[in-house]
């Protein structure tokens, strides 16, 4: 009994930094959402600022470009889920089939490396590559295809953002799936081989069902941020020529909240994003529990 009590205390001490992190940086700042219902004045503070109710939410929905910005955000997130979410899973399944370790490990390392580069560096690399006078356009011109305005043409903005995002994060995303793959009982594969199942049948009947809990959890967490975009990535490639399709909620909040110092208005938009994200996670979590038996809680 004394040993069990000592183990619990040790676990609590180990978990304490993580608990404090969430309390200080996640839960306590939630009180700041109150300024969405105020005309917040930096010098008057929470107590001295005037309460205005839903004024900023009404201003948000009546803003001329709001629904175009909302549409851009949803489309970008939708394409990211459709093309970006399965990519780490497919890569993990492919790497899992590689049996030559001297080849597999360097490939994994090379795929992980882009994750550790900041978006400023990644953006600089691709802007130089895709610029009108960049290497890609030089090659296209030599092939007789002509130069393409990748950075200024609105029709290339979303494919560009999604493709670069996949390239940067696909290796890092495979870590979770590879960890889940390593936990699958190898006896299941041996039994399947005895029954005559090939690699495809083993993957379909053993690997994918075993990965289902991880897939469901990651999908639900991804859907929760459907109204959020990587503001650093979008800002780097955003310019006046593609702003019509590239302006998303996060970049708008950056312009209005930080550059124009409209803190209450930007907080109202952030609260709107959080409520929609939470509602989607709760709804899809219940749907997943009823259909697959897997859920976050």
C-alpha positions as CSV (number, residue, x, y, z in Angstrom):
1,X,0.0,0.0,0.0
2,X,2.8,2.3,0.9
3,X,4.5,1.5,-2.4
4,X,1.4,2.3,-4.4
5,X,1.0,5.6,-2.6
6,X,4.7,6.4,-3.3
7,X,4.2,5.6,-7.0
8,X,1.2,7.9,-7.3
9,X,3.2,10.8,-5.7
10,X,6.0,10.2,-8.1
11,X,3.6,10.2,-11.1
12,X,2.1,13.4,-9.8
13,X,5.5,15.1,-9.5
14,X,6.3,14.0,-13.1
15,X,3.0,15.2,-14.4
16,X,3.1,18.5,-12.5
17,X,5.0,20.6,-15.1
18,X,2.5,19.5,-17.8
19,X,-0.5,20.3,-15.5
20,X,1.0,23.7,-14.7
21,X,1.6,24.4,-18.4
22,X,-2.0,23.8,-19.2
23,X,-3.3,25.7,-16.2
24,X,-1.2,28.8,-16.8
25,X,-1.1,28.9,-20.6
26,X,-4.4,27.3,-21.6
27,X,-7.1,27.6,-18.9
28,X,-6.3,30.8,-17.1
29,X,-6.1,32.8,-20.4
30,X,-9.7,31.7,-21.1
31,X,-10.8,34.5,-18.8
32,X,-9.5,36.9,-21.4
33,X,-12.4,36.0,-23.7
34,X,-14.5,38.4,-21.6
35,X,-13.2,41.3,-23.6
36,X,-15.1,40.0,-26.6
37,X,-18.2,41.5,-24.8
38,X,-16.4,44.8,-24.0
39,X,-15.0,47.8,-25.7
40,X,-11.7,46.9,-24.2
41,X,-9.4,49.7,-23.3
42,X,-5.8,48.7,-22.6
43,X,-5.4,51.4,-19.9
44,X,-8.8,50.8,-18.2
45,X,-8.4,47.0,-18.0
46,X,-11.1,44.4,-17.6
47,X,-12.9,46.2,-14.8
48,X,-12.9,49.7,-16.3
49,X,-13.8,48.8,-19.9
50,X,-17.4,49.3,-21.1
51,X,-19.7,46.3,-21.5
52,X,-21.2,46.2,-25.0
53,X,-22.7,42.7,-25.2
54,X,-22.8,41.2,-28.7
55,X,-21.7,44.4,-30.5
56,X,-18.5,42.9,-31.9
57,X,-20.2,39.6,-32.9
58,X,-22.8,41.6,-34.9
59,X,-20.0,43.7,-36.5
60,X,-18.2,40.4,-37.4
61,X,-21.2,39.0,-39.2
62,X,-22.1,42.3,-40.9
63,X,-18.6,42.9,-42.2
64,X,-18.7,43.0,-46.0
65,X,-15.9,40.5,-46.6
66,X,-16.5,38.2,-43.6
67,X,-18.3,35.4,-45.4
68,X,-15.7,35.4,-48.2
69,X,-13.0,35.1,-45.5
70,X,-15.0,32.4,-43.8
71,X,-15.4,30.6,-47.1
72,X,-11.6,30.8,-47.8
73,X,-10.9,29.4,-44.4
74,X,-13.3,26.5,-44.7
75,X,-12.1,25.6,-48.2
76,X,-8.4,25.7,-47.2
77,X,-9.1,23.5,-44.1
78,X,-11.3,21.1,-46.2
79,X,-8.6,20.6,-48.8
80,X,-6.0,20.2,-46.0
81,X,-8.1,17.4,-44.5
82,X,-8.9,15.7,-47.8
83,X,-5.3,15.7,-49.1
84,X,-3.1,16.4,-46.0
85,X,-4.7,14.1,-43.4
86,X,-4.3,10.8,-45.2
87,X,-0.7,11.6,-46.4
88,X,1.1,10.6,-43.2
89,X,-1.0,7.5,-42.9
90,X,-0.1,6.4,-46.4
91,X,3.6,7.2,-45.9
92,X,3.6,5.2,-42.6
93,X,2.1,2.2,-44.3
94,X,4.7,2.4,-47.1
95,X,7.6,2.8,-44.7
96,X,6.2,-0.1,-42.7
97,X,6.6,-2.4,-45.7
98,X,10.3,-1.5,-46.1
99,X,12.4,-4.2,-44.6
100,X,15.9,-2.8,-45.5
101,X,16.9,-0.8,-42.4
102,X,19.9,0.9,-44.0
103,X,17.5,2.4,-46.5
104,X,14.5,3.0,-44.2
105,X,16.2,5.0,-41.5
106,X,17.9,7.6,-43.7
107,X,14.6,8.1,-45.6
108,X,12.7,8.6,-42.3
109,X,15.3,11.1,-41.2
110,X,15.1,13.1,-44.4
111,X,11.3,13.1,-44.3
112,X,11.3,14.4,-40.7
113,X,13.8,17.3,-41.3
114,X,11.4,19.8,-43.0
115,X,9.3,19.9,-39.8
116,X,12.1,21.5,-37.9
117,X,12.4,24.4,-40.4
118,X,10.4,27.5,-39.7
119,X,7.8,28.7,-42.1
120,X,9.9,31.7,-42.8
121,X,12.7,29.5,-44.1
122,X,10.4,27.2,-46.0
123,X,8.5,30.2,-47.5
124,X,11.8,31.8,-48.6
125,X,12.9,28.6,-50.3
126,X,9.7,28.1,-52.2
127,X,9.2,31.8,-53.1
128,X,12.7,31.7,-54.7
129,X,11.9,28.5,-56.5
130,X,8.5,29.6,-57.8
131,X,9.2,33.2,-58.5
132,X,8.7,34.4,-62.0
133,X,12.4,34.3,-62.5
134,X,13.0,31.2,-60.3
135,X,14.4,27.8,-61.2
136,X,11.0,26.2,-61.8
137,X,9.9,28.8,-64.3
138,X,13.3,28.6,-66.0
139,X,12.8,24.9,-66.4
140,X,9.3,25.4,-67.7
141,X,10.6,28.0,-70.2
142,X,13.3,25.6,-71.5
143,X,10.6,22.9,-71.9
144,X,8.6,25.3,-74.0
145,X,5.7,25.6,-71.5
146,X,6.2,29.3,-70.7
147,X,6.5,30.9,-67.3
148,X,3.8,30.6,-64.7
149,X,2.9,33.2,-62.1
150,X,2.6,30.7,-59.2
151,X,2.7,33.4,-56.4
152,X,0.4,35.9,-58.0
153,X,-2.3,33.8,-59.7
154,X,-5.2,33.1,-57.2
155,X,-5.9,29.7,-58.7
156,X,-2.5,28.4,-57.6
157,X,-2.7,29.7,-54.0
158,X,-4.6,26.9,-52.4
159,X,-2.8,24.0,-54.2
160,X,0.5,25.7,-53.3
161,X,-0.3,26.1,-49.6
162,X,-1.6,22.5,-49.3
163,X,1.3,20.9,-51.2
164,X,4.0,22.8,-49.2
165,X,2.2,22.0,-45.9
166,X,2.1,18.3,-46.8
167,X,5.8,18.3,-47.8
168,X,6.8,20.0,-44.5
169,X,4.7,18.0,-42.1
170,X,4.2,14.6,-43.7
171,X,7.3,13.0,-42.1
172,X,6.5,14.3,-38.6
173,X,2.9,13.1,-38.9
174,X,4.1,9.5,-39.6
175,X,5.7,9.2,-36.2
176,X,2.3,8.6,-34.4
177,X,1.3,6.0,-37.0
178,X,4.7,4.2,-37.0
179,X,4.4,4.1,-33.2
180,X,1.0,2.6,-33.4
181,X,2.2,0.1,-36.1
182,X,5.0,-1.0,-33.8
183,X,2.4,-2.0,-31.2
184,X,0.5,-4.4,-33.4
185,X,0.9,-8.0,-32.3
186,X,3.2,-9.8,-34.9
187,X,1.4,-13.0,-34.1
188,X,-1.6,-11.6,-36.0
189,X,0.5,-11.3,-39.2
190,X,1.9,-14.8,-38.7
191,X,-1.5,-16.3,-38.4
192,X,-2.7,-14.4,-41.4
193,X,0.3,-15.7,-43.5
194,X,-0.5,-19.3,-42.4
195,X,-4.1,-18.8,-43.6
196,X,-2.7,-17.6,-47.0
197,X,-3.3,-13.8,-46.7
198,X,-1.0,-11.6,-48.8
199,X,0.4,-8.3,-47.9
200,X,-2.6,-6.3,-49.1
201,X,-5.0,-8.5,-47.2
202,X,-3.0,-8.3,-44.1
203,X,-2.9,-4.5,-44.3
204,X,-6.6,-4.3,-44.9
205,X,-7.7,-6.7,-42.2
206,X,-5.0,-6.2,-39.6
207,X,-3.0,-3.0,-40.0
208,X,-5.8,-0.6,-40.7
209,X,-8.2,-1.9,-38.0
210,X,-5.4,-1.7,-35.5
211,X,-4.7,1.9,-36.5
212,X,-8.3,2.9,-36.4
213,X,-8.2,4.4,-32.8
214,X,-5.2,6.6,-33.7
215,X,-6.9,7.7,-37.0
216,X,-10.1,8.6,-35.3
217,X,-8.4,10.6,-32.6
218,X,-6.2,12.5,-35.0
219,X,-9.1,13.2,-37.3
220,X,-11.3,14.6,-34.5
221,X,-8.4,16.8,-33.3
222,X,-7.9,18.0,-36.9
223,X,-11.6,18.8,-37.4
224,X,-11.5,20.9,-34.2
225,X,-9.3,23.4,-35.9
226,X,-11.3,23.6,-39.1
227,X,-11.6,27.4,-38.8
228,X,-8.0,27.9,-38.0
229,X,-5.2,28.1,-40.6
230,X,-1.5,28.3,-40.2
231,X,-1.2,32.1,-40.0
232,X,2.6,32.1,-40.6
233,X,2.3,29.9,-43.7
234,X,-0.6,31.9,-45.2
235,X,1.0,35.3,-44.4
236,X,4.2,34.4,-46.2
237,X,2.5,33.5,-49.4
238,X,-0.3,36.1,-49.2
239,X,0.0,39.2,-51.4
240,X,-2.5,41.7,-53.0
241,X,-2.8,39.6,-56.1
242,X,-4.1,36.5,-54.3
243,X,-5.7,38.1,-51.3
244,X,-9.2,37.4,-52.6
245,X,-8.8,33.7,-52.1
246,X,-5.9,33.7,-49.6
247,X,-7.3,35.9,-46.8
248,X,-8.4,33.6,-44.0
249,X,-9.8,34.3,-40.5
250,X,-6.4,34.1,-38.8
251,X,-4.8,36.6,-41.2
252,X,-7.7,38.9,-40.8
253,X,-7.4,38.7,-37.0
254,X,-3.7,39.5,-37.4
255,X,-4.4,42.6,-39.4
256,X,-7.4,43.8,-37.3
257,X,-6.3,42.6,-33.9
258,X,-2.6,43.3,-33.8
259,X,-2.0,45.9,-36.5
260,X,-5.2,47.9,-35.8
261,X,-5.3,47.2,-32.1
262,X,-9.0,46.1,-32.1
263,X,-8.6,43.6,-29.3
264,X,-12.2,43.1,-28.5
265,X,-13.2,42.5,-32.1
266,X,-10.4,40.0,-32.8
267,X,-11.2,38.2,-29.5
268,X,-14.9,37.9,-30.6
269,X,-13.7,36.3,-33.9
270,X,-11.4,33.9,-31.9
271,X,-14.2,32.9,-29.6
272,X,-16.4,32.2,-32.6
273,X,-13.7,29.9,-34.0
274,X,-13.4,28.1,-30.7
275,X,-17.1,27.5,-30.3
276,X,-17.5,26.2,-33.8
277,X,-14.4,23.9,-33.4
278,X,-15.6,22.6,-30.0
279,X,-19.1,21.9,-31.4
280,X,-17.7,20.0,-34.4
281,X,-15.5,17.9,-32.1
282,X,-18.3,17.0,-29.8
283,X,-20.7,16.1,-32.6
284,X,-18.2,14.0,-34.5
285,X,-17.0,12.4,-31.3
286,X,-20.5,11.2,-30.6
287,X,-20.9,10.1,-34.2
288,X,-17.7,8.2,-34.1
289,X,-18.6,6.5,-30.8
290,X,-21.9,5.2,-32.3
291,X,-20.5,4.1,-35.6
292,X,-17.0,2.8,-34.9
293,X,-16.9,2.5,-31.1
294,X,-13.8,4.8,-31.0
295,X,-13.8,8.3,-29.5
296,X,-11.7,10.8,-27.6
297,X,-13.8,10.6,-24.4
